[in-house]
Amino acid sequence: MSNTGWIKLHRKITDHWLWEDKPFARGQAMIDLLILAGYNNQPKYVDGNLEIVERGSMVTSIRRLCDRWGWSNSKVIKFLKTLENDSIIHVKSDTKKTVITIVNYSVYQGFVDEQATQKRHQNDAEATHKKKVKNNNKYNNNNIKRFTPPDCEQVSRYCQQRNNGIDPEEFVDYYTAKDWMMGNSKMQDWKAAVRNWERNQAKKNAKQKPKVTNLAHLECDRDYDFGALERQLFEKQMTG
């Protein structure tokens, strides 16, 4: 198990029934000292005077610790002395009070700047959002239907269904030569391309359709010409 980093421990843990179980173990007593220590410099009345109790320190008494931990007076004094000899705490006592200072308090209870905490939360939120977007894009890309070029038989069956008269080989050869590109984009739906080809072919045929002439008019003109010709021949014979 790693012994690096630290955990958050709220002071309300002292309200839990488990914390009230006595006597305390030595480890629990050490944690209780961390709980009692101030997390910043605080002004307090000590012996009728306003003093600044520095961060990581507490003003208490041996009797109070005896009551909190369920220990005897001698056990509390011996425990504090042991911690002091191990450079964990510094103790200063007189007849009225005991001032205990946690050595290297920041090692046990690191202070985090509020703005730094907000910035970290913001960075974490942005990183989470980017990861979510990346995963969504990856999911969408994986689920996009890949285009598979059709063969002549497939195109032929579809053209027969639509009865459009398109030559399937001409269609396949045309788009094969273009690497199945439509403009600058890869073709996604070849059936839509067939329908588009069909519409273009219909427009082309409409432009090439010959103009219908009025046949009745031509017939009238032809009859009129023959009648005039006959009269001219008859007149020529009579005068000849």
PAVEXMAR-41600 format. One record per residue (C-alpha): residue number from 1; x, y, z; chain. Coordinates in nm, 2 decimals. Layout:
BEGIN
NODE num      X      Y      Z chaine
NODE NUM      X      Y      Z      A
...
This chain:
BEGIN
NODE num      X      Y      Z chaine
NODE   1   0.00   0.00   0.00      A
NODE   2   0.13   0.35  -0.09      A
NODE   3   0.20   0.58   0.20      A
NODE   4   0.20   0.90  -0.02      A
NODE   5  -0.07   1.16  -0.05      A
NODE   6  -0.34   1.23   0.21      A
NODE   7  -0.71   1.19   0.28      A
NODE   8  -0.98   1.43   0.39      A
NODE   9  -1.11   1.37   0.74      A
NODE  10  -1.39   1.59   0.86      A
NODE  11  -1.39   1.70   1.22      A
NODE  12  -1.75   1.57   1.24      A
NODE  13  -1.61   1.22   1.28      A
NODE  14  -1.58   1.30   1.65      A
NODE  15  -1.96   1.31   1.66      A
NODE  16  -1.98   0.95   1.55      A
NODE  17  -2.06   0.68   1.81      A
NODE  18  -1.74   0.49   1.71      A
NODE  19  -1.53   0.79   1.81      A
NODE  20  -1.69   0.79   2.15      A
NODE  21  -1.57   0.44   2.23      A
NODE  22  -1.31   0.46   2.50      A
NODE  23  -1.03   0.42   2.58      A
NODE  24  -0.87   0.55   2.26      A
NODE  25  -0.59   0.36   2.09      A
NODE  26  -0.27   0.55   2.05      A
NODE  27  -0.33   0.60   1.67      A
NODE  28  -0.68   0.74   1.74      A
NODE  29  -0.53   0.98   2.00      A
NODE  30  -0.28   1.10   1.74      A
NODE  31  -0.55   1.17   1.49      A
NODE  32  -0.75   1.34   1.76      A
NODE  33  -0.45   1.58   1.81      A
NODE  34  -0.46   1.66   1.44      A
NODE  35  -0.84   1.73   1.47      A
NODE  36  -0.78   1.96   1.77      A
NODE  37  -0.50   2.16   1.60      A
NODE  38  -0.61   2.48   1.42      A
NODE  39  -0.59   2.48   1.04      A
NODE  40  -0.49   2.85   1.04      A
NODE  41  -0.37   3.11   1.28      A
NODE  42  -0.66   3.19   1.52      A
NODE  43  -0.70   3.46   1.79      A
NODE  44  -0.80   3.30   2.13      A
NODE  45  -0.83   3.42   2.49      A
NODE  46  -0.56   3.24   2.69      A
NODE  47  -0.53   3.33   3.06      A
NODE  48  -0.74   3.64   3.00      A
NODE  49  -0.52   3.76   2.72      A
NODE  50  -0.59   3.76   2.34      A
NODE  51  -0.32   3.55   2.18      A
NODE  52  -0.27   3.41   1.83      A
NODE  53  -0.26   3.04   1.83      A
NODE  54  -0.06   2.94   1.52      A
NODE  55  -0.17   2.70   1.26      A
NODE  56  -0.11   2.34   1.37      A
NODE  57  -0.13   2.42   1.73      A
NODE  58  -0.39   2.39   2.01      A
NODE  59  -0.44   2.51   2.36      A
NODE  60  -0.56   2.23   2.58      A
NODE  61  -0.49   2.06   2.92      A
NODE  62  -0.38   1.72   3.04      A
NODE  63  -0.72   1.68   3.22      A
NODE  64  -0.91   1.75   2.90      A
NODE  65  -0.71   1.50   2.70      A
NODE  66  -0.77   1.24   2.98      A
NODE  67  -1.15   1.30   2.94      A
NODE  68  -1.14   1.28   2.56      A
NODE  69  -0.93   0.97   2.54      A
NODE  70  -1.04   0.78   2.85      A
NODE  71  -0.68   0.76   2.97      A
NODE  72  -0.52   0.82   3.30      A
NODE  73  -0.32   1.13   3.37      A
NODE  74   0.01   0.95   3.36      A
NODE  75  -0.07   0.77   3.04      A
NODE  76  -0.15   1.10   2.86      A
NODE  77   0.17   1.26   2.98      A
NODE  78   0.38   0.96   2.88      A
NODE  79   0.22   0.95   2.53      A
NODE  80   0.28   1.32   2.47      A
NODE  81   0.64   1.28   2.58      A
NODE  82   0.69   0.99   2.34      A
NODE  83   0.55   1.19   2.05      A
NODE  84   0.77   1.48   2.15      A
NODE  85   1.08   1.26   2.16      A
NODE  86   1.00   1.14   1.81      A
NODE  87   0.97   1.50   1.69      A
NODE  88   0.60   1.46   1.61      A
NODE  89   0.48   1.73   1.85      A
NODE  90   0.62   2.01   2.06      A
NODE  91   0.46   2.05   2.41      A
NODE  92   0.47   2.36   2.63      A
NODE  93   0.29   2.33   2.96      A
NODE  94   0.23   2.54   3.27      A
NODE  95  -0.01   2.52   3.56      A
NODE  96  -0.31   2.64   3.36      A
NODE  97  -0.27   2.51   3.01      A
NODE  98  -0.08   2.29   2.77      A
NODE  99   0.01   2.42   2.42      A
NODE 100   0.07   2.14   2.17      A
NODE 101   0.21   2.21   1.83      A
NODE 102   0.21   1.95   1.55      A
NODE 103   0.56   1.94   1.40      A
NODE 104   0.54   1.95   1.01      A
NODE 105   0.16   2.00   1.04      A
NODE 106   0.14   2.05   0.66      A
NODE 107   0.26   1.70   0.61      A
NODE 108  -0.05   1.56   0.78      A
NODE 109  -0.29   1.83   0.68      A
NODE 110  -0.19   2.00   0.36      A
NODE 111  -0.34   2.35   0.29      A
NODE 112  -0.49   2.39  -0.05      A
NODE 113  -0.56   2.74  -0.19      A
NODE 114  -0.92   2.79  -0.28      A
NODE 115  -0.84   2.94  -0.62      A
NODE 116  -0.60   2.65  -0.69      A
NODE 117  -0.88   2.41  -0.60      A
NODE 118  -1.13   2.58  -0.83      A
NODE 119  -0.88   2.58  -1.11      A
NODE 120  -0.81   2.21  -1.06      A
NODE 121  -1.18   2.13  -1.06      A
NODE 122  -1.22   2.34  -1.38      A
NODE 123  -0.93   2.15  -1.54      A
NODE 124  -1.08   1.82  -1.44      A
NODE 125  -1.42   1.92  -1.58      A
NODE 126  -1.26   2.02  -1.91      A
NODE 127  -1.06   1.71  -1.93      A
NODE 128  -1.37   1.50  -1.86      A
NODE 129  -1.56   1.69  -2.13      A
NODE 130  -1.29   1.64  -2.39      A
NODE 131  -1.26   1.27  -2.31      A
NODE 132  -1.64   1.24  -2.35      A
NODE 133  -1.64   1.43  -2.69      A
NODE 134  -1.35   1.21  -2.80      A
NODE 135  -1.53   0.89  -2.71      A
NODE 136  -1.85   1.01  -2.88      A
NODE 137  -1.65   1.09  -3.20      A
NODE 138  -1.49   0.75  -3.18      A
NODE 139  -1.82   0.59  -3.14      A
NODE 140  -1.98   0.78  -3.43      A
NODE 141  -1.68   0.70  -3.66      A
NODE 142  -1.70   0.34  -3.57      A
NODE 143  -2.07   0.33  -3.65      A
NODE 144  -2.06   0.51  -3.98      A
NODE 145  -2.17   0.27  -4.25      A
NODE 146  -1.87   0.22  -4.48      A
NODE 147  -1.94   0.25  -4.85      A
NODE 148  -1.89  -0.06  -5.06      A
NODE 149  -1.89  -0.01  -5.44      A
NODE 150  -2.16  -0.21  -5.62      A
NODE 151  -2.09  -0.45  -5.91      A
NODE 152  -2.27  -0.45  -6.24      A
NODE 153  -2.52  -0.72  -6.13      A
NODE 154  -2.63  -0.51  -5.83      A
NODE 155  -2.67  -0.20  -6.05      A
NODE 156  -2.85  -0.40  -6.31      A
NODE 157  -3.11  -0.54  -6.07      A
NODE 158  -3.17  -0.19  -5.92      A
NODE 159  -3.21  -0.03  -6.27      A
NODE 160  -3.45  -0.31  -6.37      A
NODE 161  -3.66  -0.24  -6.06      A
NODE 162  -3.68   0.12  -6.16      A
NODE 163  -3.71   0.05  -6.54      A
NODE 164  -3.49   0.34  -6.61      A
NODE 165  -3.30   0.19  -6.91      A
NODE 166  -2.96   0.29  -6.76      A
NODE 167  -2.66   0.08  -6.88      A
NODE 168  -2.52  -0.07  -6.56      A
NODE 169  -2.17  -0.13  -6.71      A
NODE 170  -2.15   0.23  -6.82      A
NODE 171  -2.25   0.35  -6.47      A
NODE 172  -2.00   0.13  -6.29      A
NODE 173  -1.72   0.21  -6.53      A
NODE 174  -1.78   0.58  -6.50      A
NODE 175  -1.76   0.59  -6.12      A
NODE 176  -1.48   0.33  -6.10      A
NODE 177  -1.27   0.57  -6.31      A
NODE 178  -1.36   0.85  -6.06      A
NODE 179  -1.27   0.62  -5.76      A
NODE 180  -1.64   0.65  -5.66      A
NODE 181  -1.61   1.01  -5.58      A
NODE 182  -1.89   1.26  -5.62      A
NODE 183  -1.72   1.60  -5.64      A
NODE 184  -1.47   1.62  -5.36      A
NODE 185  -1.65   1.37  -5.14      A
NODE 186  -1.65   0.99  -5.13      A
NODE 187  -1.98   0.84  -5.25      A
NODE 188  -2.20   0.73  -4.96      A
NODE 189  -2.51   0.58  -5.15      A
NODE 190  -2.47   0.44  -5.50      A
NODE 191  -2.85   0.39  -5.54      A
NODE 192  -2.89   0.77  -5.49      A
NODE 193  -2.63   0.81  -5.76      A
NODE 194  -2.83   0.58  -5.99      A
NODE 195  -3.14   0.79  -5.94      A
NODE 196  -2.94   1.11  -6.00      A
NODE 197  -2.80   0.95  -6.32      A
NODE 198  -3.15   0.86  -6.42      A
NODE 199  -3.27   1.23  -6.38      A
NODE 200  -2.98   1.36  -6.57      A
NODE 201  -3.04   1.11  -6.85      A
NODE 202  -3.41   1.21  -6.87      A
NODE 203  -3.31   1.58  -6.90      A
NODE 204  -3.06   1.49  -7.18      A
NODE 205  -3.31   1.30  -7.37      A
NODE 206  -3.56   1.58  -7.35      A
NODE 207  -3.31   1.82  -7.51      A
NODE 208  -3.23   1.58  -7.79      A
NODE 209  -3.60   1.50  -7.88      A
NODE 210  -3.67   1.62  -8.24      A
NODE 211  -3.93   1.89  -8.30      A
NODE 212  -4.26   1.75  -8.44      A
NODE 213  -4.37   1.92  -8.75      A
NODE 214  -4.74   1.96  -8.85      A
NODE 215  -4.78   1.68  -9.10      A
NODE 216  -5.13   1.80  -9.20      A
NODE 217  -4.98   2.13  -9.31      A
NODE 218  -4.71   1.95  -9.51      A
NODE 219  -4.98   1.75  -9.68      A
NODE 220  -5.18   2.06  -9.77      A
NODE 221  -4.88   2.23  -9.91      A
NODE 222  -4.80   1.92 -10.12      A
NODE 223  -5.16   1.90 -10.26      A
NODE 224  -5.15   2.27 -10.35      A
NODE 225  -4.82   2.24 -10.54      A
NODE 226  -4.94   1.95 -10.75      A
NODE 227  -5.26   2.12 -10.84      A
NODE 228  -5.08   2.43 -10.96      A
NODE 229  -4.84   2.22 -11.16      A
NODE 230  -5.13   2.04 -11.34      A
NODE 231  -5.30   2.37 -11.43      A
NODE 232  -4.97   2.50 -11.57      A
NODE 233  -4.93   2.19 -11.79      A
NODE 234  -5.29   2.20 -11.92      A
NODE 235  -5.26   2.57 -12.01      A
NODE 236  -4.94   2.50 -12.19      A
NODE 237  -5.09   2.23 -12.40      A
NODE 238  -5.39   2.44 -12.50      A
NODE 239  -5.17   2.73 -12.62      A
NODE 240  -4.92   2.50 -12.79      A
